[in-house]
Amino acid sequence: MNLLRRLADARLPCVEADPAMIDRLRVLEAAGQIEVMIPSARPGAGAGPPQGAATVTGITPRGWRTLAADAPPGEAPCFIGTRRRSGG
């Protein structure tokens, strides 16, 4: 929930390279909360990271509903819908 809240406040699209955070993004994607592009892991990547960075492109309507349901009364997110790229 904290990650979903953080994404709601972030300027999207946003990029995340930390493998542990990418795993959390996978969970949110599987739950239908966010739209994210996660490249396939590169087995035996040698000197480079085994996983490329993920790009979160939006929060789904289901994600916004989840945020609204979890918010204290009177503090629900004011934008319920899919937010995609900032400035466009």
N, C-alpha and C positions, 0 to 999 in steps of 0.2 A: 504494500500500500504506500509506503514511503517513497519508493521509486516512482510509482505512478503519479503521486503528488508532485514530486520533483520534475517529472517530465511535463506535467500540466503547466508548471511555471517556467519551463525552459523555452528558449527560442528554437523552434524546429525548422529544418531537420537538425538533429544533433548527432554527433559521432561518439561512440564509446569503444575503447580498445581493450579495457581490462577484461580478461577472460571470465572472472567471477561475475562481473556486471553483465557481460554478454549472456551468461547462463540465466541470470535473473530476467533479462529481456526476453529470452526464449520462453520463460514461464508466462510472462505477461502476454506474449504473442499467442501462445497456446490457449490461453484463457480468453482470447479475443479482445484484449484490452488495448493493444497498440498495433500499429503497422510498423514493421522493422525489416530492414534488409540485413541479413547476416550471411556473410560469405562462408563457404564450406571450409572446415578446418583443413590445414595442409599437413598431412602426416609426414614426419621426418623432414621438417622444414629447415633443418640445419641451424644456421646462425640467426635466422629471422624468427619472428613469433609464429607459433603453430596456427594461430587464428587471426584472420584479418579483422579489422574494425567493423562494428555494426553501426548502421545508420537508422535512427528512429525518425520516421517521416510523419507520423501522426498518432493521435489518440482516437480510438474508435468511439462510436456512440455508446457502446457497452462500457468502455473505459470511463467516459464522462458520467454515465449513470452510476457506476461504482463509486466514483469520487463524490458525487452528489449524495448518495446513500450513506456514505461514511462521514460526511461533514457534520459538524455541530449544527443545530437548528439556526437558520438565518445566515449560515456561512457556506452554503453550497456554491460550487463554481458557477459563475454567472454565464459562462458560455457552454451550452450543452450541444454538442455536435462534433463533427470531425474537424480538428484544426490541423491544417497541413503546414506548408511552408510559411514562414513569417514574411511579411511584407508582400504577399502576393495572393 
